[in-house]
Each structure stands twice: as C-alpha cells, then as structure tokens.
Amino acid sequence: MALIVQKYGGSSVADGELIKSVARRVAKAKDEGNQVIVVVSAMGDTTDELIKLAHQVSEQPGERELDVLLSTGEVISSTLLAMALENLGYEAVSLSGAQAGIQTDSSYSRARIRRVDPKRVVNELNKGNIVIIAGFQGVTADMDVTTLGRGGSDTTAVALAVALNARMCQIYTDVEGVYAADPRLVPEAGKLKEVGYEEMLELASYGVKVMHPRAVELAELYNIPILVASSFSDSPGTIICKEASMEVRNKVRGIAHDTNVAKITVVGVPDHPGIAAAIFEPLTRASISVDTIVQNASVENITDLTFTVARDDLVKAMSIVEPVIKSIGAKRCVADSTLAKVSIVGTGMQNTPGYAAKMFRTLFKEGINIQLITTSEIRITCIISEDRVKDATQALHRAFELEKFA
C-alpha cells in the first residue's frame, strides 16, 4: 500500500462544488489502494479577505493575532473537504497544522518548519482514515499558531511527504503543469514534461508561481519527486525530480518573471568598512530578504549602494533604512516600485558561452532598458521596467525558441 500526499491550492477548493470535485479525486486515489494525506489551502481569496478584514479593525495588526486569523482559512477548507468525503462514504478526519505535528520557529507570517511529529497522522492513517491537513500553518514550542508565508501549503505538503516517507508529493492547482513561460503572456508556451530541482528552484524563486521555492528546496534535499498537475482535468502534469531528461535539448528551460520588485538606492554612502553591515543587518533582523545588490565604484570615498526587495516589503524596508542613513552619514535614500524581473533558467547554460549576450541583445532590440543584472550558475536575471515584462518575456521566448523544446 503506497502513501500519497496530495495538495490542493485555493483555486481548486474555491467553492462547495469544487470541494466536492476534489473529494471525488481524493476518493479515487483511496480506491486505488493508497493511504492518502491531503493538504489544502484556503478557499479562493479567503486569505486576502482576512488580511483586509484585519486592517479594517487595526491599522497595524499584531503579527501573532494576524497569524491566528489567517490560519482559519485552511481550517475551513480542511473541514469542508472531510465532510465532502464522509458524504461520499469515506472515513476522513481534518487536522490543523498543530494537530498534524508541524512545529515551527516563532517568525510570524513567515515561519520555518523545524520538525514534523507525524504520530497523530500515522494513527489516523492506521484507522483507515483519509487525513486532511490545513496547510500554511504550524505551531511554536509555546503552542502559538504561525503561518509559513504565501505558498506555504506547498511546503507543508512536501514536509509531510518527507516525514512520512511518501513516494511522491502531488501538487494540484489551476494549471496543468510547469510551462516554459507564463501562458498568460506567451500563449504558445509549452508545458514541460519534467524539470530538475535546481531549475525549478530558480524558476520558482524568480517568479514562476506554480511552486513555492521552499517546497522545491525541501524536496531536493530529501529527493521527493513532485507532480504538478491540474485539479480541473486529467492532463498529465510536470514531474519535478532529481534529474531531468538527458536527451539533447535547449539549454534554456524556462523564462520566469516577477513584478513584486522594488529598488532602494542609498546615495552618497561613505566608503569604509562596516557600512554594508550597518544597512543590511537591520533588514535581516526584520526578516526582509534582499536580492540584487550593486555598489558603484568609489569616487573620493563616496559611493552609491542599490539593492532590491519584494515590493510588499518596501515600506517596512524604507522605515528601517532611513534612520540608518543618518547614522552612517549618507546623503539620502530613494525608492522605485515600478520594476520587475525577467529571468532565463537552464542548467545547460553554466558551461556554454553566449546566453547572456543573446539575452541582452534580445532586450536591446525590443528597446528594453536593463537597470540591474544578477546571475547564478544556471540563471540570468535582468531588472527592467514593469510595463515591459510582457514584451521581454515574449521576445526571449522567441529568441531561445522554447516552443520547440518544451
């Protein structure tokens, strides 16, 4: 008897009829002789609605109480799915993250899983139950509820698959798999049959929303294959696994874009030891992730320092950086929230010259200005104006002929 972990996103459980449809899909997996664990997200836009409600009663909701509030969305989904399964004649039980043994640190709104104690889940499986678990949440050592950040239900599912030694983690969403580019921007973009962990991690980190980067990272660490497929059809999905096909293929596997980008520039920074630490350490303590960092060459011991953060974090980041600017003697701090990232990703690029030049030439031909550039061994990212993202993605898709290789 195989153990399968399935996860259903918010669009898959957005209303009662869709929840009943998911119940039938889960029941089918059970009928095939599997033990089944299901992780669910909140229904539709529930999380956004709860955040909006919190801000109606408080200008700055406390992080602890906000996490408790947001965790209720997934609890509602899990209980409704359990009811739908029971209505079909199947034994099912819903569990919160705490009941499922998901233990986290105390970083509210972006907690990280420390360990999973699956004892309760195993007991319920041994009773013959289908176990429905609220995703996106856990509990601290002090029994305070935490949430894992947007997309955290993916991480919940993979963590449970690891803890229970499942053969696969199945992620069901509103798309049929991982595409070479966003089909909403590039209609001809093809679906990938399989993609390696490293490539998927870069794609997810730089804008492909189908999987959360932390979930991919965890799956790679423990070698848990992930199927990404649609809950609305039976179309074959994409397998994320240790090693993609070894057949000859395009070395660029996909194009990612992300519009959640803001740039902060600290102007007139004294160029002496300790300045960078003075700027970035407070951001780290506030759990604000910094991406691209560029420092200009020093002229008369004065330089400019530019870095990017998520647009969602811009106001908080500026409130932290501005007091630091005064203390280090910099001139001023300016921000730009009209930017985006576009990236090409592929493991084959690391040992083959010419990909960066081709990317830059393509953007130049489209009249797209590159503001910043960042790279890894298998990724090249350009920071551009948000209003040119569609043009950039379509041009790069054509330039690298991805329609032939998906």
C-alpha positions as CSV (number, residue, x, y, z in Angstrom):
1,M,0.0,0.0,0.0
2,A,1.5,3.3,-1.1
3,L,1.4,6.5,0.8
4,I,0.5,9.6,-1.3
5,V,0.5,13.2,-0.2
6,Q,-1.8,15.5,-2.3
7,K,-2.1,19.3,-2.0
8,Y,-4.9,21.4,-3.5
9,G,-4.5,25.1,-3.9
10,G,-7.0,27.8,-3.2
11,S,-8.5,27.9,-6.7
12,S,-9.1,24.1,-6.5
13,V,-11.3,24.5,-3.4
14,A,-12.8,27.9,-4.1
15,D,-16.4,26.9,-3.5
16,G,-18.6,24.0,-2.4
17,E,-18.8,22.4,-5.9
18,L,-15.1,22.4,-6.4
19,I,-14.5,20.9,-2.9
20,K,-16.9,18.1,-3.9
21,S,-14.9,17.6,-7.1
22,V,-11.6,17.4,-5.1
23,A,-13.3,14.9,-2.8
24,R,-14.0,12.6,-5.7
25,R,-10.4,12.9,-6.9
26,V,-9.1,12.0,-3.4
27,A,-11.6,9.1,-3.2
28,K,-10.3,7.7,-6.4
29,A,-6.7,7.7,-5.0
30,K,-8.0,5.9,-1.9
31,D,-9.9,3.4,-4.1
32,E,-6.6,2.6,-5.9
33,G,-5.3,1.1,-2.6
34,N,-3.3,4.1,-1.3
35,Q,-3.1,5.7,2.0
36,V,-3.9,9.3,1.3
37,I,-2.9,12.6,3.1
38,V,-4.4,15.8,1.7
39,V,-3.1,19.3,2.3
40,V,-5.4,22.2,1.5
41,S,-5.0,25.9,1.0
42,A,-7.7,28.4,2.0
43,M,-10.7,28.8,-0.3
44,G,-10.1,31.2,-3.2
45,D,-9.3,34.7,-2.0
46,T,-10.0,33.9,1.7
47,T,-6.5,34.9,2.9
48,D,-6.7,38.3,1.1
49,E,-10.1,38.9,2.6
50,L,-9.0,38.0,6.1
51,I,-6.0,40.4,5.7
52,K,-8.4,43.2,4.5
53,L,-10.7,42.5,7.5
54,A,-7.7,42.7,9.9
55,H,-6.8,46.1,8.6
56,Q,-10.3,47.3,8.9
57,V,-10.1,46.9,12.7
58,S,-6.5,47.8,13.1
59,E,-4.1,49.9,11.1
60,Q,-1.2,47.6,12.1
61,P,-2.5,44.2,13.3
62,G,-0.2,42.4,15.7
63,E,1.7,39.6,14.0
64,R,0.7,36.9,16.4
65,E,-3.0,37.6,16.2
66,L,-2.8,38.0,12.4
67,D,-1.3,34.5,12.1
68,V,-4.1,33.0,14.2
69,L,-6.6,34.8,12.0
70,L,-5.1,33.7,8.7
71,S,-4.7,30.1,9.8
72,T,-8.5,29.8,10.0
73,G,-8.8,29.8,6.2
74,E,-7.1,26.5,5.8
75,V,-9.0,25.0,8.7
76,I,-12.3,25.8,7.0
77,S,-11.1,24.1,3.7
78,S,-9.9,21.0,5.5
79,T,-13.2,20.5,7.5
80,L,-15.3,21.0,4.4
81,L,-13.3,18.5,2.4
82,A,-13.6,16.0,5.2
83,M,-17.3,16.5,5.2
84,A,-17.5,16.0,1.5
85,L,-15.5,12.8,1.7
86,E,-17.8,11.5,4.5
87,N,-20.8,12.3,2.3
88,L,-19.3,10.0,-0.3
89,G,-19.0,7.2,2.2
90,Y,-15.3,7.6,3.1
91,E,-13.8,7.9,6.5
92,A,-11.9,11.2,6.8
93,V,-10.6,13.4,9.5
94,S,-9.4,17.0,9.4
95,L,-6.4,18.2,11.4
96,S,-4.9,21.7,11.9
97,G,-1.2,22.2,11.4
98,A,-0.7,21.9,15.2
99,Q,-2.7,18.6,15.4
100,A,-0.6,17.2,12.5
101,G,2.6,17.9,14.4
102,I,4.0,20.6,12.3
103,Q,6.4,22.5,14.6
104,T,7.9,25.8,13.6
105,D,10.0,28.7,14.8
106,S,8.4,31.8,16.0
107,S,8.8,34.0,12.9
108,Y,5.2,35.1,12.5
109,S,3.9,35.3,8.9
110,R,7.0,33.6,7.5
111,A,7.7,30.8,10.0
112,R,10.0,27.9,9.0
113,I,9.3,24.3,9.8
114,R,11.7,22.9,12.5
115,R,10.3,19.4,12.6
116,V,7.2,17.3,11.9
117,D,6.0,14.8,14.5
118,P,3.6,12.6,12.4
119,K,2.4,10.4,15.3
120,R,-1.2,11.7,15.1
121,V,-1.3,11.5,11.3
122,V,0.0,7.9,11.4
123,N,-2.6,6.9,13.9
124,E,-5.4,8.3,11.8
125,L,-4.0,6.5,8.7
126,N,-3.8,3.2,10.6
127,K,-7.5,3.7,11.4
128,G,-8.2,3.7,7.6
129,N,-8.9,7.5,7.5
130,I,-8.1,9.9,4.8
131,V,-6.3,12.6,6.6
132,I,-7.0,16.2,5.6
133,I,-4.5,18.7,6.9
134,A,-4.7,22.5,7.0
135,G,-1.7,23.8,5.1
136,F,0.3,27.0,5.5
137,Q,0.5,26.8,9.3
138,G,2.2,25.2,12.3
139,V,2.8,25.8,16.0
140,T,5.7,27.0,18.1
141,A,7.2,25.3,21.1
142,D,4.9,27.6,23.2
143,M,1.8,26.4,21.2
144,D,1.4,29.7,19.3
145,V,0.0,29.4,15.8
146,T,2.3,30.5,13.0
147,T,1.9,30.8,9.2
148,L,4.6,29.9,6.7
149,G,4.1,32.7,4.2
150,R,2.3,32.8,0.9
151,G,2.5,29.5,-0.9
152,G,3.3,27.8,2.4
153,S,0.9,25.0,1.8
154,D,3.3,23.6,-0.8
155,T,5.9,23.5,2.0
156,T,3.5,21.8,4.3
157,A,2.8,19.1,1.8
158,V,6.4,18.3,1.0
159,A,7.4,18.3,4.7
160,L,4.7,15.7,5.4
161,A,5.8,13.7,2.4
162,V,9.4,13.7,3.8
163,A,8.3,12.9,7.4
164,L,6.1,10.0,6.3
165,N,8.4,8.7,3.6
166,A,5.8,9.1,0.8
167,R,6.7,8.0,-2.7
168,M,5.6,11.3,-4.2
169,C,4.0,14.6,-3.4
170,Q,1.3,15.7,-5.8
171,I,0.5,19.4,-6.1
172,Y,-2.8,20.1,-7.8
173,T,-3.6,23.7,-8.9
174,D,-5.4,25.6,-11.7
175,V,-2.7,25.0,-14.3
176,E,-1.7,21.7,-16.0
177,G,2.0,21.8,-15.0
178,V,5.1,23.9,-15.3
179,Y,5.4,25.9,-18.6
180,A,8.5,27.2,-20.4
181,A,7.0,30.7,-19.8
182,D,3.8,32.1,-18.4
183,P,1.0,31.1,-20.8
184,R,-0.9,34.3,-20.0
185,L,2.0,36.3,-21.5
186,V,3.1,33.7,-24.1
187,P,0.1,31.7,-25.3
188,E,2.4,29.4,-27.3
189,A,4.5,28.4,-24.3
190,G,4.8,24.6,-23.9
191,K,4.3,22.5,-20.8
192,L,7.5,20.8,-19.6
193,K,7.2,17.0,-19.0
194,E,9.8,17.1,-16.3
195,V,12.2,19.6,-14.8
196,G,15.1,19.3,-12.4
197,Y,15.0,20.5,-8.8
198,E,17.7,23.1,-9.4
199,E,16.0,24.6,-12.5
200,M,12.6,24.6,-10.7
201,L,14.1,26.2,-7.6
202,E,15.4,29.1,-9.8
203,L,12.2,29.4,-11.7
204,A,10.1,29.4,-8.5
205,S,12.4,31.9,-6.8
206,Y,12.3,34.3,-9.7
207,G,8.6,34.4,-10.5
208,V,7.0,31.1,-11.5
209,K,4.2,30.9,-9.0
210,V,3.2,27.3,-9.6
211,M,5.5,26.1,-6.8
212,H,6.9,27.7,-3.6
213,P,10.7,27.8,-3.6
214,R,11.0,26.4,0.0
215,A,8.9,23.4,-1.1
216,V,11.2,22.7,-4.0
217,E,14.3,23.1,-1.8
218,L,13.0,20.7,0.7
219,A,12.0,18.1,-2.0
220,E,15.5,18.3,-3.5
221,L,17.1,17.8,-0.1
222,Y,15.2,14.6,0.6
223,N,14.7,13.6,-3.1
224,I,10.9,13.6,-3.0
225,P,9.5,13.7,-6.6
226,I,6.8,16.3,-7.1
227,L,3.9,16.1,-9.6
228,V,2.4,19.5,-10.6
229,A,-0.9,19.0,-12.3
230,S,-4.4,20.5,-12.7
231,S,-7.3,19.6,-10.4
232,F,-9.6,20.6,-13.2
233,S,-8.5,18.0,-15.8
234,D,-6.8,14.6,-16.1
235,S,-4.0,16.0,-18.3
236,P,-0.5,14.7,-17.4
237,G,1.4,17.3,-15.4
238,T,5.1,18.1,-14.8
239,I,7.4,16.0,-12.7
240,I,10.0,17.8,-10.7
241,C,12.7,15.4,-9.9
242,K,16.4,14.9,-9.3
243,E,17.5,14.7,-12.9
244,A,15.5,15.8,-15.9
245,S,15.8,14.0,-19.2
246,M,19.3,13.5,-20.5
247,E,18.2,13.9,-24.1
248,V,19.6,16.7,-26.2
249,R,17.5,19.8,-25.6
250,N,17.6,23.5,-25.4
251,K,19.8,24.7,-22.6
252,V,17.3,27.4,-21.6
253,R,14.5,25.5,-20.0
254,G,12.2,28.4,-19.0
255,I,11.6,32.1,-18.6
256,A,10.4,33.5,-15.3
257,H,9.1,36.9,-14.4
258,D,8.3,38.6,-11.2
259,T,6.6,42.0,-10.7
260,N,6.9,42.0,-6.9
261,V,10.1,44.0,-7.1
262,A,11.2,47.3,-5.6
263,K,14.6,49.1,-5.7
264,I,16.2,51.0,-3.0
265,T,19.2,53.2,-3.6
266,V,21.3,54.7,-0.8
267,V,23.0,57.8,-2.3
268,G,26.3,59.2,-1.1
269,V,27.5,56.4,1.1
270,P,30.9,56.8,2.8
271,D,33.1,54.1,1.5
272,H,34.6,52.5,4.6
273,P,34.4,49.1,6.4
274,G,31.1,48.2,8.2
275,I,28.7,50.4,6.1
276,A,27.1,47.5,4.3
277,A,26.6,45.6,7.5
278,A,25.0,48.7,9.1
279,I,22.5,48.8,6.3
280,F,21.7,45.1,5.8
281,E,21.8,43.7,9.4
282,P,18.7,45.6,10.5
283,L,16.8,44.3,7.4
284,T,17.8,40.8,8.3
285,R,16.5,41.2,11.8
286,A,13.2,42.3,10.3
287,S,13.1,39.2,8.1
288,I,13.3,41.2,4.9
289,S,15.0,39.4,2.1
290,V,17.4,41.4,-0.1
291,D,18.0,40.2,-3.6
292,T,20.2,42.0,-6.1
293,I,22.9,44.2,-4.6
294,V,25.0,46.6,-6.6
295,Q,27.6,49.1,-5.3
296,N,29.2,51.6,-7.6
297,A,32.9,52.2,-7.7
298,S,34.0,54.7,-5.1
299,V,34.9,58.2,-6.1
300,E,36.6,60.3,-3.4
301,N,35.5,57.6,-0.8
302,I,31.8,58.2,-1.7
303,T,29.6,55.6,-3.4
304,D,26.0,54.6,-4.1
305,L,24.5,51.3,-2.9
306,T,21.5,49.8,-4.7
307,F,19.5,46.7,-3.7
308,T,16.1,45.2,-4.4
309,V,13.4,43.8,-2.0
310,A,10.0,42.5,-2.6
311,R,7.6,45.3,-3.3
312,D,5.5,44.1,-0.4
313,D,8.4,44.9,1.9
314,L,9.3,48.3,0.5
315,V,7.5,50.5,3.2
316,K,8.9,48.4,6.0
317,A,12.4,48.4,4.5
318,M,12.4,52.1,4.0
319,S,11.4,52.7,7.6
320,I,14.4,50.6,8.7
321,V,16.9,52.0,6.2
322,E,16.2,55.7,6.6
323,P,17.3,56.0,10.2
324,V,20.5,54.1,9.3
325,I,21.2,56.6,6.5
326,K,21.5,59.4,9.0
327,S,23.7,57.4,11.3
328,I,26.2,56.5,8.6
329,G,26.4,59.9,7.0
330,A,24.8,59.0,3.7
331,K,23.0,61.7,1.7
332,R,19.6,60.3,1.0
333,C,17.6,57.1,0.2
334,V,15.4,56.8,-2.9
335,A,13.0,54.0,-3.9
336,D,11.4,52.8,-7.1
337,S,8.4,50.4,-7.0
338,T,7.8,50.2,-10.8
339,L,10.2,47.4,-11.6
340,A,10.2,43.7,-12.4
341,K,12.5,40.8,-13.0
342,V,12.8,38.7,-16.1
343,S,15.0,35.6,-16.0
344,I,16.2,32.8,-18.2
345,V,16.9,29.5,-16.5
346,G,18.6,26.3,-17.5
347,T,21.3,24.0,-16.1
348,G,23.0,23.7,-19.5
349,M,23.9,27.4,-19.6
350,Q,26.6,27.1,-17.0
351,N,29.2,25.6,-19.3
352,T,28.1,27.2,-22.6
353,P,29.0,30.8,-23.5
354,G,26.7,33.2,-25.3
355,Y,23.5,33.1,-23.4
356,A,23.9,36.3,-21.5
357,A,24.9,38.2,-24.7
358,K,21.9,36.7,-26.5
359,M,19.5,37.8,-23.7
360,F,20.9,41.3,-23.6
361,R,20.8,41.7,-27.4
362,T,17.2,40.5,-27.4
363,L,16.1,43.0,-24.9
364,F,18.1,45.8,-26.6
365,K,16.3,45.0,-29.9
366,E,13.0,45.5,-28.1
367,G,14.1,48.8,-26.7
368,I,14.0,47.5,-23.1
369,N,16.4,49.1,-20.7
370,I,18.2,46.9,-18.2
371,Q,18.6,48.5,-14.8
372,L,20.3,45.8,-12.9
373,I,21.7,42.3,-13.6
374,T,22.1,39.3,-11.3
375,T,23.2,35.8,-12.1
376,S,23.7,32.3,-10.8
377,E,25.3,29.3,-12.5
378,I,22.0,28.4,-14.2
379,R,20.1,31.8,-14.2
380,I,20.5,35.2,-15.7
381,T,18.1,37.9,-14.3
382,C,17.5,41.4,-15.6
383,I,15.7,44.1,-13.7
384,I,13.5,46.1,-16.1
385,S,10.5,48.4,-16.1
386,E,7.3,46.6,-15.0
387,D,5.4,47.8,-18.1
388,R,7.8,45.9,-20.4
389,V,7.6,42.5,-18.8
390,K,5.2,41.0,-21.4
391,D,7.4,42.3,-24.3
392,A,10.5,40.9,-22.7
393,T,9.1,37.5,-22.0
394,Q,7.6,37.1,-25.5
395,A,10.9,38.3,-27.1
396,L,13.1,35.9,-25.0
397,H,10.7,33.0,-25.7
398,R,11.1,33.6,-29.4
399,A,14.9,34.2,-29.2
400,F,15.6,30.9,-27.4
401,E,13.0,29.0,-29.5
402,L,11.4,27.5,-26.4
403,E,8.3,26.4,-28.3
404,K,10.4,23.7,-30.0
405,F,11.7,22.2,-26.8
406,A,9.0,22.2,-24.1
